[in-house]
């Protein structure tokens, strides 16, 4: 067996020096490939972990601010003591600052998840939907809180700005947005892979459906036995007679008054 191996080497005209050089080159090449693939796998997993942590941070900020806003509104509605309201409002203000100081960081996280590093298509729904709704919640709470500090009734203000509807909208939009981001950030070891276009489009449609506020609130139901409000009917377009030009008045000669004397 040894003689046959030596014979093959002689037949291939390979020297011992060439064999050793080939073994060293093979070992070096295998080491480079293994190190490169290992580094790429580690970098891909680290990027995946960073995306998930960014999404977790967005979830925490959204739900914390929504929860604290609900606690302030609840205290205002039930007429709680002013010290309790101030304590809850102070905690809400802390979540307000944490949210607003992280908006750009959250936008960068959205771009990283979607793979669109310039401007993501989901940023519009994030800014015009979730951020705008939380701003409306803050304005509503601030007005009601200021009214309570002046011993005024805050409940009409909360009802006027539709605090309950805004509170529910933030929940629906925030849950849908973060859920779709979580699904788009799935781990993939395919080189240069991006979220599928179909998956991004479906996620964008779901987010758009959940993060667009209705243009007008629904009409309040009329209590049984109550007289519904009278709504003026649409006058519609004017008819031809109404818009026809009026003819100028003509002077008519006065007729002589009939004589009261008897005829002969």
Secondary structure, 3 states (H helix, E strand, C coil): CHHHHHHHHHHHCCCHHHHHHHHHHHHHHHHHHHHHHHHHHHHHHHHHHHHHHHHHHHHHHHHHHHHHHHHHHHHHHCCCCHHHHHHHHHHHHHHHHHHHCCHHHHHHHHHHHHCCCCCCCCHHHHHHHHHHHHHHHHHHHHHHHHHHHCCCCCHHHHHHCCHHHHHHHHHHHHHHHHHHHHHHCCCCCCCCCCCCHHHHHHHHHHHHHHCCCCCCCCCCCCCCCCCCCCCCCCCCCCCHHHHCCCCCCCCCCCCCCCCCCCCC
